[in-house]
Amino acid sequence: MKKYISLLFIVLVGLLYSCEKEGDQVYILDNPAAPEIVSMPDLTLERNNGTDTLQFICNPVDPGFQASANYFLEASAAGDNFSSPITILSQIDGSVFKIQESALNSFLLKYFPADQTSTVDFRVRSRLVVDAGTAAPGTSDNTFEYISNVVTADVTLFGLPRLDLLNSGMDQKIESALGNGVYTGFVKLDNSQPFTLVDPDTNIEYGGSGGTLAVDGAGIVSDENGWYILTANTVDLTYSTEAHMIGLVGDATPNGWDAPDQKMDYNPEGGYWYITLDLVAGHVKFRRNDSWSWNMGFVEGETPGMSGNLQQGGVGNDIPINEAGNYTVIFTILSDNAGTYEIIKN
């Protein structure tokens, strides 16, 4: 009798082992359903809604078996074909991606401009792992990857709290880095165009004179035409304009080594100063606000040419202009002590 019981036990163990091995087998669908973006939130982002939660509703991937999955919500400039995808969120839930409006705004500001509308492509990418360590298809070393449909949306991002300049002759703003009512920025002013400042969030408009701001006050007038560092404090109701004029000076310029220097214009997008003017044979340097307290010439020890590196101060490092003509001069400030220049004969 004991012999028969032992034999039955062996048969049962064998059947259980066989079932367990059969259950470990994975069958993937011939055409697995990729993830899908079902609905998108309104992506006209606003500072007043910064604490709201945005939801990207999706259908997760369906490969026909139970598998560990990682999902990535990705963005790219429209038409870029995700050559450099931007990963917004990654998670194991492929049905809904949630993110606070201010968090999404802050993240996308690294790649897209503030206070403008950009066209952006969105997709969901999934990676499936069946097992690990064997390097076979579907393992952690060789994952299955499925990508959703691409959804294109207009995205409007909000920048830092700001004051817009009205009637300054161009679109300009100053921003509050700390959100504490103190705004600053680099602006171009014309004393024939008094300007005011408006808060686009509250629609409060500020004017002023003599360093004092006033709600609905008169337009602010600059001392000279040119570039300034403008600071406004809407808590203390004060403002200041600090001249920041970069000029070309030297015996190759119309005024020689005397002020006023030949004032350069600034390209905010390119981050450089430029001027086109007639020069004679001689030398030039760059300085700020017609003062030698800050000036740049070629780097001592280097051979000056039509382009090169610049250093702060120095004696005898004037940049030579070998022949008279019309020139475009480009000056880039890299730091308070260094820069580059390029002199182009037209």
Buried (B, 14 or more C-beta within 10 A) or exposed (E): EEEEEEEEEEEEEEEEEEEEEEEEEEEBEEEBEBBBBBEBBEBEBBBEBBEEEBEBEBBBBBBEBEBEBBBBBBBBBBEEEBEEBBEBBEBEEBEEBEBBBBBBBBBBBEBBEBBEEBEBBBBBBBBBBBEEEEEEEBBBEEBBEBBBEBBEBEBBBBBBBBBBBBEBEEEBBBBBEEEEBBBBBEBBBBEEBBBBBBBBEEEEBBBBBEEEBEEEBEBBBBEBEBBBBBBBBBEEBBBEBEBBBBBBBBBBBEBEBEEEBBBBEBEEEEEBBBBEBEBBEBBBBBBBBBEEEBBBBBBEEEEBEBEBBBBEBBEEBBBBBEEEEEBEBBBBBEEEEBBBBBBEEE
